[in-house]
Amino acid sequence: MPITIADVAARAKVSKTTVSRVLNGKGELDESTAARVRAVIDELGYVPSSRAVGLARGRTRVVGMLVPSLTWPWIGEVLQGAVDVLETERYGLLLFTCNRGDESMRQFGAQVSAKSFDGLLVIEPEGTLDYIAGLHARGLPVVLIDDRDVKTEQIPSVGTTNFTGAGSAAKHLLEIGRTKPLVVAGPERFGCTQQRLDGFGTEFAESGHAIPASHVLPGDFTIASGFDAVNSAIDGGLDFDAVFAHNDLSATGAMQALLDSGRRIPQDVAVVGFDDIPMAAHTQPPLTTVHQPLREMGEAAARTLLAHFEGSPLPNRPTIIPATFTARASTGS
């Protein structure tokens, strides 16, 4: 039979209320009594119900996390950063995806209504920002891990420096003598796409090598979009000596198209990506890229939420963790 709180109380010769107070750290207790109860708990191997302890404490010690999908190549880095912090502080994680669209969101909403978690970390599934902001306005602590540079003032957020990160890619290409870059952009609807376009374009314009509109090609953050964009540029006779892709997947597709066309990387065309996903170090050649601090963003978001649980107000301005630059062989480094 499982050990119950009544068994602990009987062995320690105290009431169940006293045992509960020891477990929850509530109320003033004689230290010798509390020590005796803890000794009995250890002796019997009593493990309290996490749900019961949560109810007694007024919280679950569980954090919810809502993400679009687990198939995104960098999602594991963000998750690991959050989990590292949560597990260290003895919190659990309840993970939700939007793989099944409205049905997924209905299930998520049911868990919100049931108060299954104390606060929420979010990598925004497209189209849910107003809903999440509404939850926050009604009292659910929320921290947004802002991968798309949405810059909402409604929700506390953790983000990175897309503008300066892209600018560092441009500076590197200029330093190695590349002045005719082709840009494979991300989806127009994402704020990070415009920030990366602006940061990269500004550096080239200020150096006297403004990027013509013909050299900025649409993409959607997939390998196929990078492959198709570069093939389109080649077929269209565009002259370019570098490619800056707005993420590592499209950079990988761009590299494949270049190699298929007989061009050498980096001798003929240098290639730079953005994100620094684990795969980037293992492409052929290894990909130079802007390192997005994904794990650090997950860690910072989790710390912000846990600090709020302990009484700190949620920040009213974004927490920004700078992107850094990682040079590899795709640009000759």
Summary of the structure (lengths in Angstrom):
residues: 333
radius of gyration: 25.7
end to end distance: 64.9
largest distance: 87.8
contacts: 1106
relative contact order: 0.12
helix: 47%
strand: 15%
